[in-house]
Amino acid sequence: MVHPAAFVDERADLGVGVEIGPGAVIGPNVRVGDRTTIGSHTLLTGWTRIGAGGRIHHGAVLGSPPQDLKYSGTEPSYLEVGDATEFREYATANLATEPGATTRIGRHCLLMAYSHVAHDCVLGDHVIIANAVQMAGYVTIEDWAIVGGSTVIHQFTRIGRHSMIGGGSRIPQDVAPFVRLAGNPPRLGGINRVGLERRGFSSETLQALDRAYRIVFREKLPVAEAIARIRRELPGDAEVEHFARFAETSVRGLTR
């Protein structure tokens, strides 16, 4: 169902049951999955792939050129969005910078009004990005993370799975998985216990993650020594190992 006041390039690839509102513009290299709803005055451009069952609200812009002086535009770069992801009003997401590279947003994500996903970012599944969150390039956000409104995230920063960042924060370094923090500068507040309980984590895993958190963030050890201690004291738990691996591979350093 395409509104007569929309402009859809004849080369665009639209799935079954796609709905397009008035004033929307769909470019020639765009592919939209089945049952996706595209609101009024949206722009889908560039080499953009949208999964099935998504919702794109009024004024959102997806697949626009990256805000990066290195971008030449002479060869394709991409934006890919998974199934059932929702973009609220005026959210934006850019193509990647380098030819052949991809900005990726996973499945079942929610990106609220005025949020911005910059070039070469990678968002996992079930990520929630609140209003006016601003990402620089090459940010990685793992599955189930939640980022509060008006937070700004430095380029190349990683945000770990199941973490929760309070609104109005400034994030210049990596945020470990399973933690909660907020502020400018950001301050840690323990593991994201409520969120983890809601997602079915066992009490044993919660206790192990809490112990791992204390070793890294409360005992004032060098990261390498803290990770070695975690692996000695808490072997065999997959979530603890993910926490340890994230910490030891941090390039920008952990928010501590």
SVG drawing of the C-alpha trace seen along z (x, -y; Angstrom):
<svg xmlns="http://www.w3.org/2000/svg" viewBox="-3 -16 51 41">
<polyline fill="none" stroke="black" stroke-width="0.4" points="0.0,0.0 1.8,-3.1 0.2,-6.5 -0.2,-8.5 1.8,-11.4 4.8,-9.1 7.7,-8.8 9.1,-5.3 11.8,-4.7 10.7,-1.9 14.0,-0.1 13.3,0.1 12.6,3.7 9.5,3.7 8.3,6.9 4.7,8.1 2.4,6.0 4.7,2.9 2.8,-0.3 4.2,-3.7 2.8,-7.0 2.4,-10.4 5.6,-12.3 7.9,-9.3 10.8,-9.0 12.3,-5.6 15.5,-5.5 16.5,-3.0 18.9,-0.9 16.6,-0.3 15.1,3.1 12.3,3.3 11.2,6.5 7.6,7.8 5.0,6.1 7.2,3.1 5.4,-0.2 7.1,-3.4 5.6,-6.6 5.0,-10.0 7.9,-12.2 10.5,-9.5 13.6,-9.1 15.1,-5.7 18.1,-6.2 21.5,-4.8 22.2,-1.0 19.8,-0.3 18.3,3.1 15.3,3.1 14.1,6.4 10.6,7.6 8.0,6.4 9.7,3.1 8.1,-0.3 9.7,-3.6 7.9,-6.6 7.4,-10.2 10.5,-12.0 13.1,-9.2 16.1,-9.2 17.9,-5.9 20.8,-5.3 22.0,-8.9 25.7,-9.5 28.0,-9.3 29.1,-12.6 32.7,-11.7 35.1,-13.6 36.7,-10.3 33.5,-9.2 33.8,-9.4 30.5,-8.0 32.0,-6.5 31.4,-2.9 28.5,-1.4 28.6,-1.1 25.6,0.2 23.1,-0.1 21.4,3.1 18.5,3.3 17.1,6.5 13.5,7.7 11.0,6.0 13.1,3.0 11.4,-0.3 12.6,-3.9 10.7,-6.6 10.3,-10.2 13.3,-11.8 15.7,-9.0 18.7,-8.8 21.1,-6.1 24.0,-6.6 25.7,-4.4 29.2,-3.1 32.2,-5.1 34.5,-2.6 33.4,-0.9 31.8,2.4 31.5,1.7 28.2,1.9 26.4,0.0 24.4,2.8 21.3,2.6 19.9,5.8 16.5,7.4 13.8,6.2 15.6,2.9 13.9,-0.4 15.5,-3.6 13.5,-6.5 13.0,-10.0 16.0,-12.1 18.5,-9.3 21.5,-9.0 23.4,-5.9 26.6,-7.1 28.6,-5.4 30.0,-1.9 28.2,-1.4 27.1,2.1 24.0,2.6 23.0,6.1 19.5,7.5 16.9,6.2 18.8,2.9 16.9,-0.1 18.2,-3.6 16.2,-6.4 15.5,-9.8 18.3,-12.0 21.1,-9.5 24.0,-10.5 26.6,-7.9 29.9,-8.8 31.3,-6.4 32.3,-2.8 30.4,-2.4 29.4,1.2 26.4,1.9 25.8,5.6 22.5,7.4 19.9,6.2 21.8,3.0 19.7,-0.1 21.0,-3.6 19.2,-6.4 18.1,-9.7 20.5,-12.4 23.6,-10.2 26.6,-10.9 28.9,-8.0 32.5,-8.5 33.8,-6.9 35.1,-3.3 33.4,-2.8 31.8,0.6 28.8,1.1 28.4,4.6 25.3,6.8 22.6,6.3 24.2,3.1 22.0,0.1 23.2,-3.6 21.3,-6.3 20.1,-9.4 22.3,-12.4 25.6,-10.4 28.8,-11.0 30.5,-7.7 34.2,-8.1 35.3,-4.5 33.9,-1.0 31.0,0.0 31.3,3.6 28.5,6.1 25.8,6.6 26.5,3.3 24.6,0.1 26.0,-3.4 25.2,-7.1 26.6,-10.5 29.3,-12.9 31.7,-11.5 29.9,-8.2 29.8,-6.4 29.1,-2.7 26.2,-1.4 26.8,2.4 25.4,5.0 22.1,4.5 20.4,6.9 16.7,6.0 17.2,6.2 19.0,9.5 16.4,11.0 13.6,9.9 15.5,11.7 15.7,15.0 19.3,15.1 19.7,17.6 20.6,16.5 23.9,18.4 24.8,16.4 23.8,13.2 26.0,14.0 28.9,14.9 28.5,11.7 28.4,9.6 31.6,11.2 33.3,10.6 32.1,7.0 33.6,6.5 37.0,8.0 37.3,5.7 35.8,2.5 36.2,2.5 39.5,4.2 41.7,1.8 43.6,4.4 45.2,4.0 42.7,5.4 44.9,8.3 45.3,9.4 41.6,9.0 40.7,11.1 43.1,13.9 41.5,13.9 38.0,14.1 38.9,17.1 40.5,18.8 37.6,18.1 34.6,18.3 35.3,21.0 32.6,22.5 30.1,19.7 29.6,18.5 28.3,15.0 31.3,14.4 33.6,15.5 32.0,13.0 32.5,10.3 36.2,11.3 36.8,11.5 35.1,8.1 37.4,6.5 40.6,8.0 39.9,7.0 39.0,3.4 41.1,0.9 39.7,-2.4 39.7,-1.1 36.8,-0.3 34.6,-2.9 35.8,-2.2"/>
</svg>
